[in-house]
Amino acid sequence: MSGTLTLPSLRNLTAADRSRIEAISRAVGLFRADEIPVALEVFDGAVAGSPDYLALGAEHDGRLAGWICWGPTPCTLGTYDLYWMAVDPALHGGGVGTALLQAMEARLAGVARLIVVETAGRPDYAPTRAFYEARGYRAVSRIPNFYAPGDDQVVYTKALAGSPPVESSGRASALRQKDG
Ligand SMILES: CC(C)(COP(=O)(O)OP(=O)(O)OC[C@H]1O[C@@H](n2cnc3c(N)ncnc32)[C@H](O)[C@@H]1OP(=O)(O)O)[C@@H](O)C(=O)NCCC(=O)NCCS
C-alpha cells in the first residue's frame, strides 16, 4: 500500500496473538522457514513476561497489523537489541513499522544508550535496510555469508540521546537470532 494509515493503536501482546504473529511472519516472505519458530520463541518469551523480551503490537482496523520485540543485550551496559519486527505485507508503507519503532525508542529513552539491529544484506532485504537507514540507524558492520552462503549479516546501531544510568543490561539468554 502507499500513504500513511491512520495512526495504528499500540497494545501489549497476549498469547492469543500467536497465530496472527505466525501468519504475519510467514506472509512477509523474507524469513526462512526455520526462522519462524525463532520468532515465535521470542514472542512466547515476551508474552510470558520475560524481562529479556519486551514487545508491542500495532492494530489496524481492529486486527493485529504488526509487532516489535526488543530487549537488553546480555553482557552490555545500556545496549538493547531490536530482536524482531514484522508488519502485515498488505499494510507495508502505511506507517505501522515507523509507529512500532518510535514506540520502542520512546520506551528506551533514559534506559538505553544504544540500539542494535541485526539484519540481512540480501537484495530482498533492501527495503528493510532503507527503513532503518531513514530512521537514523547506521550500518556499522557486515559479516559476509553469516546467515548462509551469500546471505550477509548487516548490523545497524542507533545511539539514543541523553545519558541513561549505566547499569548492566546483561541477562544471559540463549536466544540470539536474526531479527528484526
Ligand atoms: C520493515 C518493515 C517492518 C517496515 O514496516 P512498514 O509498516 O512497511 O514501514 P512504514 O510504512 O512505517 O515505513 C515505510 C518505509 O519502510 C521502507 N519499506 C520497507 N519495506 C517496505 C515495503 N514493502 N513497502 C513500502 N515501504 C517499505 C521504505 O523505505 C519506506 O520508507 P519511506 O517512509 O521513506 O517511504 C516492514 O516492511 C516489514 O515487515 N518487512 C518485512 C519484515 C522485515 O524486514 N522485518 C525486519 C527484519 S530486520
The ligand as an SDF file (V2000), in Angstrom:
LIG
                    3D

 48 50  0  0  0  0  0  0  0  0999 V2000
   10.4550   -3.2490    7.5380 C   0  0  0  0  0  0  0  0  0  0  0  0
    9.0050   -3.1350    7.9870 C   0  0  0  0  0  0  0  0  0  0  0  0
    8.8750   -3.5920    9.4410 C   0  0  0  0  0  0  0  0  0  0  0  0
    8.5830   -1.6780    7.8820 C   0  0  0  0  0  0  0  0  0  0  0  0
    7.2200   -1.5700    8.2520 O   0  0  0  0  0  0  0  0  0  0  0  0
    6.2380   -0.6560    7.3800 P   0  0  0  0  0  0  0  0  0  0  0  0
    4.9610   -0.5560    8.1180 O   0  0  0  0  0  0  0  0  0  0  0  0
    6.2020   -1.1660    5.9960 O   0  0  0  0  0  0  0  0  0  0  0  0
    7.0520    0.7380    7.4290 O   0  0  0  0  0  0  0  0  0  0  0  0
    6.4970    2.2240    7.3210 P   0  0  0  0  0  0  0  0  0  0  0  0
    5.2950    2.2480    6.4850 O   0  0  0  0  0  0  0  0  0  0  0  0
    6.4110    2.8290    8.6640 O   0  0  0  0  0  0  0  0  0  0  0  0
    7.7010    2.9220    6.6080 O   0  0  0  0  0  0  0  0  0  0  0  0
    7.8660    2.7900    5.2140 C   0  0  0  0  0  0  0  0  0  0  0  0
    9.3100    2.7940    4.9080 C   0  0  0  0  0  0  0  0  0  0  0  0
    9.7970    1.4700    5.0910 O   0  0  0  0  0  0  0  0  0  0  0  0
   10.5090    1.0520    3.9540 C   0  0  0  0  0  0  0  0  0  0  0  0
    9.8780   -0.1640    3.4870 N   0  0  0  0  0  0  0  0  0  0  0  0
   10.3500   -1.3870    3.7960 C   0  0  0  0  0  0  0  0  0  0  0  0
    9.6130   -2.3300    3.2270 N   0  0  0  0  0  0  0  0  0  0  0  0
    8.6360   -1.6770    2.5510 C   0  0  0  0  0  0  0  0  0  0  0  0
    7.5740   -2.1260    1.7370 C   0  0  0  0  0  0  0  0  0  0  0  0
    7.3710   -3.4280    1.4750 N   0  0  0  0  0  0  0  0  0  0  0  0
    6.7350   -1.2050    1.2120 N   0  0  0  0  0  0  0  0  0  0  0  0
    6.9330    0.1100    1.4400 C   0  0  0  0  0  0  0  0  0  0  0  0
    7.9480    0.5880    2.1930 N   0  0  0  0  0  0  0  0  0  0  0  0
    8.7910   -0.3030    2.7460 C   0  0  0  0  0  0  0  0  0  0  0  0
   10.5260    2.1550    2.9580 C   0  0  0  0  0  0  0  0  0  0  0  0
   11.8660    2.6260    2.9710 O   0  0  0  0  0  0  0  0  0  0  0  0
    9.5960    3.2210    3.4850 C   0  0  0  0  0  0  0  0  0  0  0  0
   10.3360    4.3870    3.5040 O   0  0  0  0  0  0  0  0  0  0  0  0
    9.6730    5.8230    3.4000 P   0  0  0  0  0  0  0  0  0  0  0  0
    8.9390    6.0490    4.6720 O   0  0  0  0  0  0  0  0  0  0  0  0
   10.8460    6.7180    3.2570 O   0  0  0  0  0  0  0  0  0  0  0  0
    8.7600    5.7960    2.2030 O   0  0  0  0  0  0  0  0  0  0  0  0
    8.0540   -3.9720    7.1140 C   0  0  0  0  0  0  0  0  0  0  0  0
    8.1640   -3.5340    5.7880 O   0  0  0  0  0  0  0  0  0  0  0  0
    8.2700   -5.4670    7.1830 C   0  0  0  0  0  0  0  0  0  0  0  0
    7.5890   -6.1520    7.9460 O   0  0  0  0  0  0  0  0  0  0  0  0
    9.1860   -6.0030    6.3690 N   0  0  0  0  0  0  0  0  0  0  0  0
    9.4100   -7.4410    6.3050 C   0  0  0  0  0  0  0  0  0  0  0  0
    9.9810   -7.9880    7.5880 C   0  0  0  0  0  0  0  0  0  0  0  0
   11.2840   -7.3150    7.9490 C   0  0  0  0  0  0  0  0  0  0  0  0
   12.0910   -6.9740    7.1090 O   0  0  0  0  0  0  0  0  0  0  0  0
   11.4740   -7.1470    9.2760 N   0  0  0  0  0  0  0  0  0  0  0  0
   12.6760   -6.5650    9.7910 C   0  0  0  0  0  0  0  0  0  0  0  0
   13.7660   -7.6140    9.7540 C   0  0  0  0  0  0  0  0  0  0  0  0
   15.3000   -6.9710   10.3870 S   0  0  0  0  0  0  0  0  0  0  0  0
  1  2  1  0
  2  3  1  0
  2  4  1  0
  2 36  1  0
  4  5  1  0
  5  6  1  0
  6  7  2  0
  6  8  1  0
  6  9  1  0
  9 10  1  0
 10 11  2  0
 10 12  1  0
 10 13  1  0
 13 14  1  0
 14 15  1  0
 15 16  1  0
 15 30  1  0
 16 17  1  0
 17 18  1  0
 17 28  1  0
 18 19  1  0
 18 27  1  0
 19 20  2  0
 20 21  1  0
 21 22  1  0
 21 27  2  0
 22 23  1  0
 22 24  2  0
 24 25  1  0
 25 26  2  0
 26 27  1  0
 28 29  1  0
 28 30  1  0
 30 31  1  0
 31 32  1  0
 32 33  2  0
 32 34  1  0
 32 35  1  0
 36 37  1  0
 36 38  1  0
 38 39  2  0
 38 40  1  0
 40 41  1  0
 41 42  1  0
 42 43  1  0
 43 44  2  0
 43 45  1  0
 45 46  1  0
 46 47  1  0
 47 48  1  0
M  END
$$$$
